[in-house]
Amino acid sequence: MIRLPALLLSAALLALPTAPAYAMDHVAWSRNANIYEVNVRQYTQEGTFNAFAQHLPRLKKMGVDILWLMPINPIGEKNRKGPLGSYYAVRDYTAVNPEFGTLDDLRKLVKQAHALGMRVIIDWVPNHTAWDHPWVTQHPDWYKKNAKGEIYAVTWNPDSPNPEYWTDVVGLDYSNKDLWAGMIEAMSYWLREADIDGFRCDVAGNLPTPFWNEARQKLDRVKPVFMLAESDKPELHAAAFDMTYGWDSGEIFKAIAKGKADASALKAFIEQPKLVFPADAYRMRFTSNHDWNSWEGSDVELYGPAAPAMAVLAATLPGMPLVYGGQEGKLDKRIEFFQKDPIDWKGYPLAGFYAQLLKLKHANPALWNGQYGAKAEVLPTDNSKVFAFRRQKDKNVVTVAVNLSGTAQRVALPGRTRPLELPAWGHHIDAKSR
């Protein structure tokens, strides 16, 4: 991987008011890729690696590139939430959750995915561990302590009116550099032993950026990796992460579906971003993920009939689109987090819809990720209920118009001789080479 020194990059981020043109050389297979989140426990009735592996040919046909497996590690038993516990209460960083199968099962899954041209990243939980993780007794100095010197449950936003108490986990203390080495070694284990291709890093913004810079450098020595941060800190792109969460666009999608925002919100999002990211930063665009689905609402609750329109925006605006496993099955429920609750696939009614969107991205360089794609240019329209934009990379031009309302709309677009007729929440995509 080719990068400028991390210290220079961090300084540049602080000094420049506009997006700097960094030169992070993302792994080639990520450049026009999409990402697909897999909740192994709920994906099948069996809830195992082997049962999920049977879906790989279907996902390949749909056009999926990167498989993100939610945490695969054993779950803590002490202070466990619910009958099965949270995937994010890790009891052992270098073991496989027996609920899902064995290490050999995981290896076979990764090998099969690779044979089909897909990549596999695993969810990594570096901010905290379960109470019964071996480090609690082996390395108590690696954990945060309260005023009494006791390891205590993670408390999120402790100074807010409504703090969250994560009673099943205890926080790690990154002021101790010995922890850095231990955590990086645990991550490296999975590159060596299972040949995975990278990590989605939970609560990444809560850890010091210098830790992540060091981790990325050492992980790349084992194998060039792809790194996704559950964060929207621009500085994480300097030397550590390929992609961060696009909560900004996701919140706008939800607001539009509820009638609380319109095309002007998307125009401001593109032309006046609240955060400035490097030109080569990948941003993950999504309408759902495991957190939003379980804690905020299903696609039916969040979007209703607007769901396909928002998916089109997630797939065509600058960034990498995420499909949450189950959305191609028209996921219409909140999946339980701490107990068994398998997805009802309903015959995959939206598989063809997502296949078309993913194929569009693969085939059009204007829609590729980071510096490999094009910026979005908002197009003027004569209808405030329609949002339109264009992305152009060399001779490839993609024009997108989306009706952001529940009634049919007619709109005139630049370059079109006739007005465009869009049904309620309808869309039109024109992709061509000049």
Sequence and secondary structure as in RCSB ss.txt:
>XXXX:A:sequence
MIRLPALLLSAALLALPTAPAYAMDHVAWSRNANIYEVNVRQYTQEGTFNAFAQHLPRLKKMGVDILWLMPINPI
GEKNRKGPLGSYYAVRDYTAVNPEFGTLDDLRKLVKQAHALGMRVIIDWVPNHTAWDHPWVTQHPDWYKKNAKGE
IYAVTWNPDSPNPEYWTDVVGLDYSNKDLWAGMIEAMSYWLREADIDGFRCDVAGNLPTPFWNEARQKLDRVKPV
FMLAESDKPELHAAAFDMTYGWDSGEIFKAIAKGKADASALKAFIEQPKLVFPADAYRMRFTSNHDWNSWEGSDV
ELYGPAAPAMAVLAATLPGMPLVYGGQEGKLDKRIEFFQKDPIDWKGYPLAGFYAQLLKLKHANPALWNGQYGAK
AEVLPTDNSKVFAFRRQKDKNVVTVAVNLSGTAQRVALPGRTRPLELPAWGHHIDAKSR
>XXXX:A:secstr
     HHHHHHHHHH SS         GGGTT  EEEE HHHHSSS SHHHHHTTHHHHHHHT  EEEE   S B
  TT  TTT  TTSBS TTS  TTT  HHHHHHHHHHHHHTT EEEEEE  SEEETT THHHH GGGB B TTS 
B EEEESTTSSS EEEEEEEEB TTSHHHHHHHHHHHHHHHHHH   EEEETTGGGS HHHHHHHHHHHHHHS  
EEEESS  GGGGTTT SEEE HHHHHHHHHHHTTS  HHHHHHHHHS SS   TT EEEE S  HHIIIII  HH
HHTGGGHHHHHHHHHHSSSEEEEETTGGGT  S   SSS      TT TTHHHHHHHHHHHHH GGG SGGGS  
 EE   S TTEEEEEEEETTEEEEEEEE SSS EEE  TT SS EEE TT EEEEEEE 
